[in-house]
Amino acid sequence: MKPLSQLITETSQLLTEICDHPDYQALLNEGHSPDLTMGDACTALVYLSWEVDPLATVAGDIPSGEVSDHG
């Protein structure tokens, strides 16, 4: 079983890939606007990583463009 910290990092990287994916960008351009954003998911991972290791940082904390897309 992988350590929780490793799973958090891998998940953060996957969320970044999703945000950068052309199909996801197309959904945003078509008006996709969920109540909870990818930025919310990334923030949850950051908080979880701090609980696991208070000195840790998560790669790609919040994907670029996410905050501006959902304001």
Buried (B, 14 or more C-beta within 10 A) or exposed (E): EEEEBEBBBEBBEEBBEEBEEEEBBEEBEEEEEEEEBBBBBBBEBBEBBEEEEEEBEBEBBBBEBBEEBBE
